[in-house]
Amino acid sequence: MKEFFKVMTLDAVLEFRDRFKIKTVEQVSLDQSHKRILAKPLVSDRDLPDFSRATMDGYAVRASSTFGASSGSPAWLTIVGSVAMGEKPTFDVGPGEAARIATGGMLPQGADSVVMIEITETVDKHTVEVYKSVAPGQFVIERGEDFEQGKTILMAGQEIRPQEAGLMAAFGVDSVTVYAKPRVGIISTGDEVVPVSEEPPPGHIRDINSYTLGGLVEGAGGIPRTYGIVKDNEKELYNRCEKALLENDMLLISGGSSVGVRDFTTAVLAALPDSEILVHGIAISPGKPTLLARVGEKAVWGLPGHVVSAMIVFDVVVKPFVHAIAGRKPFCGDRFTIPAVLTRNVPSGQGREDYVRVKLIEKDHDILAEPVLGKSGTINSMVLADGLIRIPMNTEGLEKGCRVKVRLM
Amino acid sequence: MKEFFKVMTLDAVLEFRDRFKIKTVEQVSLDQSHKRILAKPLVSDRDLPDFSRATMDGYAVRASSTFGASSGSPAWLTIVGSVAMGEKPTFDVGPGEAARIATGGMLPQGADSVVMIEITETVDKHTVEVYKSVAPGQFVIERGEDFEQGKTILMAGQEIRPQEAGLMAAFGVDSVTVYAKPRVGIISTGDEVVPVSEEPPPGHIRDINSYTLGGLVEGAGGIPRTYGIVKDNEKELYNRCEKALLENDMLLISGGSSVGVRDFTTAVLAALPDSEILVHGIAISPGKPTLLARVGEKAVWGLPGHVVSAMIVFDVVVKPFVHAIAGRKPFCGDRFTIPAVLTRNVPSGQGREDYVRVKLIEKDHDILAEPVLGKSGTINSMVLADGLIRIPMNTEGLEKGCRVKVRLM
């Protein structure tokens, strides 16, 4: 028996991420920054808010003026003015005094809290009754409570969610420095593969991988670009790789990684100028016959032709590399895995990590992970699946009832 | 004490989704369909695959020819041919025979399984030794195993993930009928609000909500369009609403929903032709003073001015309406909540649902949900948060250690 693959562990493969550089940066307007990756930290240039604000409609008071108030024995306060929105009050609030204020209004000097309008009754235009005592600071956001001046409030590598965009708006950042999205070329190979628009002759199948991989690249924050199908022709694959490498930051070749065709893809990659085969097989299932080469400064992947294997290898192995060149820090904004309870025994092989498709079922306060049965070539199994679980290397599998972590796909 | 809001439960509010129609449909090419919502079911027009395929490199055999084989006593099989990729084999495989085949190749007549190359040794060009028995069907995807002809394989309302795109590719669908994305107009109101590009004078703040709501609309599958800031001027708000309603399918007005300004927004909405105020307050916190009106066939929301309240109301209340007019079925592709363990007691008010921001911390096989403390006006609390937990109505809160479901934000 021959040894076909010098397999490497997944962790060892992931260390190669350091070999590939982060993309350059670009400026986008704040309203175009959704889900982009911040390339510069944001430091607060002021206190936020820079004045103490009411968070309720009511009366700005000194809390001590209300101490002991109840519905039986309300506090009577003298109304000394009304805070206009967006204006700095010209009067102070002393003991036994109150000023009308709306949500977002600036607290007058002397006031330390807001009595919500629901617990007051206006007696006449100069007097208000308060039925409950309030604590100092109640219904007020103090100056600097959100952020103090000079603090790093966002880090490079963070994904910009709506709240991060709002924070930048608060600091007046209307143009954001983000990392450029990595462009990822996709080539399908195989004599049996025909374009989606063609009717496959007997023994042929349509090109599925260009579409699944395209969607996965988009989901990982990259820009996919497809280069069609290359029949098993070494010269043509070389030329197509050369062109795609000129126009992209990473390249995915699917279908050329099983024995035979794989040697052929390896030969093409080895022939490209300044190239080095880094990985010749990974100890995962599905996905063992995966290739990784460095060509110049770019990563080129040989992925399995099976759609399911290719998708799982993308999710588990390739995506972290896309994130790396996208500048995305793994510690920020990552999706969490979902803890779930396995519904049946899942055996696994020795000497590799297994990735198993599961469907999630909500049940009371738990989520059940039901393995999706199906051979690795059926795309239906991916459509039925919500995510993947990992069976670590050197275990014989996982038992029904054990807790697993599910990564959504 | 006055009753300011005729509050409605969240469930009652969500029932109004039926009042608003799904958007029209449009055609997009398959490679532009990522995350769009399918508007027509997909029915299989053939078996998939439409021939039995090898899923390993090796030899196509009758499984019975290998029964009893071991390394000590291998089965000797006669090689009768080689399956060319993308071609229909012209020979059969009988008992004691084998044919070379690569992954994806079409199984010859008579063969029912594939012996993987790793458990074979070629003796000469006519003979191969097999060291292990294989089961019928091993390393083969049978015709129709993925999908049988005539089955509904995707439903209208499903989100198109990479696997659904791949499935459509397999069936030759290169142009997809999807629902048009809902266009959502966003207006900020308030005398104290200034554009992001301006330096706020004392007592003013920058317009944050246009950006947070814009990002949330995008995340919910809509197309946001901002209409700037309207000062507290009834005529101007009326005109801006009229324009935004012409150009959009839904409208969000933020900042005009606290008492006073709220009456003013209500007056404008009531004055628009064919309008009806449906909701005058919701029994949730934050977010109680939320307005919903129907103007013609469109939903118009009055959201709280506080950034955090507005974001939470969007996530909990508005997003389901965006999904409804986007044609997105709640049963498909929805994000799962993450089960987690609460790290401290969280009190809550009676007669309302409370939504509490939490940070998630992975710990062994569990995830901890740590409430983010902070007043509702601090956007920092949203930046620190990973998601929200819900405290049901008529409970006094949740206890440390209890299991909660976290919706990611």
Interface residues (C-beta under 8 A of the other chain):
Chain A: M1 K2 F4 L30 D31 H34 K35 P49 D50 F51 R53 T55 D57 A84 M85 G86 E87 K88 A102 T103 G104 G105 M106 I117 E118 I119 E121 Y131 I141 E145 D146 F147 I153 L154 I160 R161 P162 Q163 E164 A165 G166 L167 M168 A169 A170 F171 G172 V173 D174 G190 D191 E192 V193 V196 S197 E198 E199 P200 P201 P202 G203 H204 I205 R206 D207 I208 N209 S210 Y211 T212 L213 G214 G215 L216 E218 G219 P224 T226 D232 G255 S258 V259 G260 V261 G305 H306 V307 M311 R335 F336 T337 I338 P339 L360 E362 H365 D366 I367 K375 S376 G377 T378 I379 N380 M382 V383 A385 D386 R403 K405 L408 M409
Chain B: M1 K2 F4 L30 D31 H34 K35 P49 D50 F51 R53 T55 D57 A84 M85 G86 E87 K88 A102 T103 G104 G105 M106 I117 E118 I119 E121 Y131 I141 E145 D146 F147 I153 L154 I160 R161 P162 Q163 E164 A165 G166 L167 M168 A169 A170 F171 G172 V173 D174 G190 D191 E192 V193 V196 S197 E198 E199 P200 P201 P202 G203 H204 I205 R206 D207 I208 N209 S210 Y211 T212 L213 G214 G215 L216 E218 G219 P224 T226 D232 G255 S258 V259 G260 V261 G305 H306 V307 M311 R335 F336 T337 I338 P339 L360 E362 H365 D366 I367 K375 S376 G377 T378 I379 N380 M382 V383 A385 D386 R403 K405 L408 M409
